[in-house]
Each structure stands twice: as C-alpha cells, then as structure tokens.
C-alpha cells in the first residue's frame, strides 16, 4: 500500500490542507517508477535557447457535460501543448460501468488517476513545456492524487481549471450528445458526489460554462495566460 505523507508544493505555496496523510490517500497497487526530475530551471538546450522556468500541467475538470474536452482542445491548440484526453485512459471495466449507468467507485478511479498523473509527467520529461489534461476530478481526494505530481518534479506547476454550471444546464448538453458512453443519467450521479473546489485550493481556476462555448474558451485561455505570466 502506498500513502503520501509529504505536503505537496504547488505554485511555490503549500496549502496546509494538502497533506497526503491527512487526505488518507492509499492505492491498491504498488506505484510505478516515476520519470526523472525535469531539467533545472532556465537550463539551455544545445541550440542555445533558454528552457522555460516552469513546466505547467493544466488539468481541465468538472462534471459530465461541462465541456472539458472542448475547452482542453482549445487550450492545447492555442498554447501549442500536448493534449491528454482522460476518458481514453479509463480501463474497459470503467467504461462498461459508465455506459450502463453504474457510477464509478473510489477503487475504480485510483489507478486511472495515477495513470493520468504519470502520463503527464512522462510527456514533460520527454520535452514538452506543458500539457493539457481532462479529468473530472470530482472529489477533493481525487484532485489530491494529481497534486502529488510536483513532489516528483519540483519545476512543475499544477493547475486545475474547474468548469461549472447548474445541473440543469449540463443535463441538457449531455442529452444532445450522440454516441458518447456518458449518458444524461450520469450527470446527476456525478453531481451527487461533486465536491467543488474550496477557496483554500489555491491551484484552481474557476470558469462558469453557462455562457456560449466561444466565451468559455476565451475566459479559460485568458486565465491560463495570466497564470503563466505570474509564474514567469
């Protein structure tokens, strides 16, 4: 069993509540080897270009129907960063459950969350300046699993982009989808376990998605660019 006892530093701050022991996060499997720490800040590559001071993980979160994939793809394109679609990393058993309207349990999610975290760090270690990831991250303890990432690579800054809207708005949007395994009946189940980020989760950007998608994309991008400027 793996438990995390260290407080994770994010954006040069360590929120007092993000203690892996306090969060009582345990995994059912042994951890996989993590990527080597990323290159030191401001190191130069052979071409003489200066590497970025920080590497950012942008985790786009929220319940079904909030537009995670659409917003994440827009950010990936505008920032020229790799995109990781979280739904594609679910094992078949999880997809089968959701397709039949059965909510996932915490046990169903642990390996999925750690896989997304590991894949993000691998892409950064392979040379990406940042990465955009989609993951519902409905509960605080799910977000805390991802928050372990800067523990392995201290030049990584982790940000959650929390997309939110009233349940009725998201139900309508999911009902219009064609061929997606996440049916409208899953929206209510996700809202029933949703733990919106609190003010003490200082690594969270909040975006109301009740507006049109172009407006949502513009707001998300503006907030991301502001965070990048602050980190620089």
Buried (B, 14 or more C-beta within 10 A) or exposed (E): EBEBEEBBBBBEEBBEEBBBEEBEBEBEEEEEEBBEEBBEEEEEEEEEEEBBEBBBBBBBBBBBBBBBBBBBBBBBEBBEBBBBBBBEBBEEEBBEBBEEEEBBEEEBBBBBBBBBBBBBBEBBBEEBBBBBBBBBBBBBBBBBBBBBBBBBBEBBBBBBBBBBBEBEBBBBBBEEEEEBBBBBBBBBBBBEBBEEBEEEBEBBBBBBBEEEEEEBBEBBBEBBEEBBEEBE
